[in-house]
């Protein structure tokens, strides 16, 4: 019974989100922009990990690091590197 209620709440909220997105004329451009930022964040972390610019550093590709770089852009990579050097030597 609990899963039926949670499933129906999920479906109703998803339909409400779709209605709001298309009524406000936001459309799919928000998702496209977010997807581009997400891919660029992963590429930025990948370049730092495998380019050899900073020897001995590795930034894991997980939701926290990719989310930080997605929101902050490439300065987010610098933030993560700074935190790694200052906290973990």
Number of C-alpha atoms within 10 A of each C-alpha: 6 6 8 9 10 11 12 11 12 12 12 12 12 12 12 11 12 12 13 13 15 11 10 8 10 11 14 11 11 10 11 11 10 14 13 11 19 19 12 17 25 17 13 18 23 15 12 18 18 12 10 10 10 11 10 7 14 14 15 12 14 9 9 10 17 25 17 18 24 23 14 15 17 15 13 20 21 15 14 16 17 13 12 14 11 9 8 7 7
